Amino acid sequence: MKKWLIKRKSGLFCEPGNFYIDPIRPVEKALITHAHTDHARPNNKKILATKETIDIMKIRYQENYCKTKQKISYGESINMSGVKVKFIPAGHILGSAQILLEYKGETVVISGDYKRKRDKTCLPFEVNNCNTFITEATFALPVFTHPNDKLEAKKIIDSINNNSAQTHLIGVYALGKCQRLICLLRDLGFNKTIYLHGALIKISEYYVSEEIKLGAIKNASELKDFNGGELILCPPSALHDRWSQKFKDTVKGFVSGWMTIKQRIKQKNINLPIVISDHADWKELTDTIKEVSPEKVLVTHGRDEALLSFLNKKGYKCESLNLLGFEDEDD
Ligand SMILES: [Zn+2]
């Protein structure tokens, strides 16, 4: 770990710049990689983030979640007490960024969450060479190979065609996964109205306002008659709660990178598991590290052992950073 970038209880801290990155407790100054709730928490005094991250935080936390908000564009450089700060697209969700820090000629890239698969709802991950690369490790095991996302999305359309009398209730995370799935379905020619649980509406409308075309979407509360064949997206937690009980004859799906694991499919009582993830799989992680070509790799939030052992064999200096407080809101 570079001496000027240290791990503290509140998170990763840049000493000369006097700021934290994605702190887990309220701090004076925070740089936020993206708006998922495990990275973007309320009540910091000042935040620096992309316009989209700031807008989405406002939607989620209402107006007073922090005192001062500063927007930074992708590629723009800001000097913070001698530390050069740059936000670079991470390909994870709308507005997501890697953060590049440069201090006294040394560069560190903090990846945040990222993926390499093309996703129409956000800018693609950009490779930036650096001395130290801090990578996430959510799916850092060789068994994780995310399948083709279009073929996975097509399973939903096929199921609707084959079970036209049933209502399809599909669990998706509200920020990112929901909108990416809708885009994939539209690209596959699915033109019918897609109904959304109330908890998915505001963020989806925000994506539309940012010119991400989602086609006809409506609040599921507007759905009065069930003719069968309706597609309703909801947060995963709503799949088995009281809300979902009003839909009688249903196929229940869940869109997540974890849907390769049979135990989780069974646990969550899912008939239609769809494997689409907004995180890099094993190959994406290892290819990305090769491309970024850092001298040192720090591995955090996720499974670090397999990746560390792989990197050691390849001759990289590497260690576990083990930042706490990052769950998989967004798998
Ligand atoms: Zn995330």
Residues whose N, C-alpha, C, O or C-beta is under 5 A from the ligand:
A	BS01	ZN	H36 D113 D330
